[in-house]
Amino acid sequence: KQEEKLKYHARDVAVVRAKQAEATLLLGSATPSLESFYNAEKGKFRLLNLPERIEGRPLPRVEVVDVKKEGGLLSEKLRAALQKNIESKKQSLLFLNRRGFANFILCPDCGHTFKCPNCSVTLTYHLRDRSLQCHYCDYRIPAPGDCPKCQGHRLQGMGIGTERLEQEIKLLFPETQVGRMDRDTTSRRRSHLQILKRLESGSIDILIGTQMIVKGHDFPNVTFVGVVSADTSLHFPDFRSSERTFQLLTQVAGRAGRGEVFGEVVIQTFNPDHYSILRAKDHDYAGFYQEEIQFRKALEYPPFSRFINFRLVGNGEKRTKGMAEEMGRIGQSLLKNAHGKEIEILGPSTAPFAKMRGKFRWQMLAKGKSPQLLHQFAKELSSRMDVQLKGKGVDLDIDVDPVFIL
């Protein structure tokens, strides 16, 4: 879904266009969204299964490693699998959905961390140019040597990113050719194509990357995939986090063993019993769907309802909060007058990312089963809020069927 400016979901636009043109629409995915699979179950879409890989090639064997019982960045199992692949002259992919060297810098003497002045996130440490960067607004500063709060000299990098993983792999396997594919290494024009060409030609033995390496690539000599941390997407404050985790793990596992040699996958996690990880291990979309759909049904979340997200974005914290409270009052009065039983309001509250690119963010979700009533509610709320927001330096952003609610 395009999140910026004109918001639209390519899949939904394709469905409407096909209906208008009386055309056949083919949606293809190893991990369809819950909404699409639910539509297939209800007979809205027709389900066509491809249960096997081309030429009947087997799916890779997936092992889950509980990193609570391991020491260091890479488990014994993952290191052994990489060593075996190097000796067999095969290629490996290592997936970590977090770029940079360390997630943040911490002073162990006073607990100080370096935060972005524009966004409610800590700055990520990048070793190559020794800088602290925000991955949301691109704010950056040189990495300091001492703590600015207590003048302590023991600043530590906490957590890991693809840059640190690359360094670790080069130390562990000094004779191998290691590549990295993330936003930092693909900022120049055509640079991502050059990395993929090097992988295809065999001049990269181990490619480390973020979700850029997950989908759509077909390299027959890649026989091992390691997922360094399966938990990065699992704990997002979003009801779709389990679905995203399952999709990412299934897609990245699908990169292994696409040629004639059997593929292997190792997934490292702190949550080895979570159903999204266990179902990805077994390549079991149907099993994941059955578990996740029960959770969605119990809470009446999509596909059993529809959401509209009303997000207020403003320069001043106090004024944005005041406008959010006013939006809540207007929303409740609209429910009393017309839409009471059909629509439920969640919030308003600060967005999970309370500040981004220098703007303060509050949001309110409207949940209901009737798209027509939700659209009517959105129109009425929008027109009432237009009057309230005039000249206040606060904007209302409306997202129908939001994919992310961060």
Secondary structure by P-SEA (a helix, b strand, c coil): cccccccccaaaaaaaaaaaacbbbbbbcccccaaaaaaaaaccbbbbbccccccccccbbbbbbccccccccccaaaaaaaaaaaaacbbbbbbbccccccccccccccbbbbbbccccbbbbbbcccbbbbbcccccccccccccccccccccccccccaaaaaaaaaaacccbbbbbbccccccccaaaaaaaaaaaaccccbbbbccccccccccccccbbbbccccccccccccaaaaaaaaaaaaaaaccccccbbbbbbbbccccccaaaaaaaaccaaaaaaaaaaaaaaacccccbbbbbbbbbbccaaaaaaaaaaaaaaaaaaaaacccccccccccccccccccccbbbbbbbbbcccaaaaaaaaaaaaaaaaaaaccccbbbbbbccccccc
